[in-house]
Amino acid sequence: MARITAKNAQEILKADFQALVNDTERLLEHSAFLAGDQADEVRDQIKLSLKKARASLEDAKESLQERGEAAVSAAEDYVQTNPWQSVGIAAGVGFLIGLLATRR
């Protein structure tokens, strides 16, 4: 499977949901006039759009999970190779949060 970047996934999702919205709007506009086969055709198009949107969401979810796992792994590796620097960074961040919390 090709690797999906966050920006590409976002664009794909946007296009799929726009198509879904357009199909739904068309169904609502024509629902009074459609009968039988025409209504079934529009419903099938909407179902197809929903399937595409779900697939796009699943791909984006998998991509984000992979990136998150890679970030956690990189952080763990850094902490293991530089424990004292990690302690210093954590102390600095804690100090800054404490300063910001006491200003309120």
N, C-alpha and C positions, 0 to 999 in steps of 0.2 A: 504494500500500500504506500502511496506517495505521502511524504511528510507534509502535513498541513500547518502552515504558520497561523498565528492568531489572527493576523490581518486578513489572510485568505479565508479562514473559517468565518470570520465576521462578515465578509463580503458575500460569501455563499449563503450564510444564514439570512442575511438581509434580503438577498434576491429571492430565496425560497419563500420567506414569509411575505414578501411583497406579492409574489405570485399567488400565494394562498389567500391573501386579503382581496386581491383582484378577483379571483375565482368566486370567493364568498360573496363579494359585492354583486357580481354578475348574477349569481344564483338568487340573491335576494331581489334584485331588480326584475328578473324575469320569472320569478317563481309563480306569479299570477298567470303568466302566459304560457308557461311550459307544461307540456303534458306527455306522459308516456316515455317514449324513447329519448326525447330532448332532455327531460329532467334526469333520466338515468345517465345520459352522457355528461351532463354538468356535474352530477354527483361523483361520477367516476373520475373526472378531472380534479375535483376537490380532494378525493381520496388519494390520488396520485401525488398531488401537491403536499398533502399531509405526510405521506411516506417519505418524500424527499426531504422535507423539513426535519422529520425525526432522524433520518439517516445523517443529515448534516449536523444535527445536535450531538449525535453519538460520536461522529468523527471529531468534532470540536472537543467533546468531553475527553476522549482518549488522548488527543494531542495535549490538552492542558494537564492531564494526569501525568503523562510522560515528562513534560517540562517541570512539573512540580516535584516529581520523584528525582529528576536530575538535579534540581536546585537543592533538595534536602541532602542528597548524596554528596554534592560538592561542599555544602556547609559542614557536614559531618567530617569529611576528609580534612577540611581546613582546620576544624577544631582539634582533630586528632594530631595533626602535624604541628600546630601552633597553639598549644593549650594556654600558655601564659598570655599571649596576645589576645586570645579569645576571652580570657577572664578580664583583661584590661578593657576590651571593647564593651563587654557586658556591663562592667562597672561604670564606664562612661555613659552608656545609654541609660542605665538606671539613675545615674546622677542627673542627667538632663531631664528625664521624666519627673524626677523628684522636684527639680527646680520649677518645671512647668506646672506641676500639680499644686505647689505652694503659692504660686502667683495668683490664683483665683481667689 
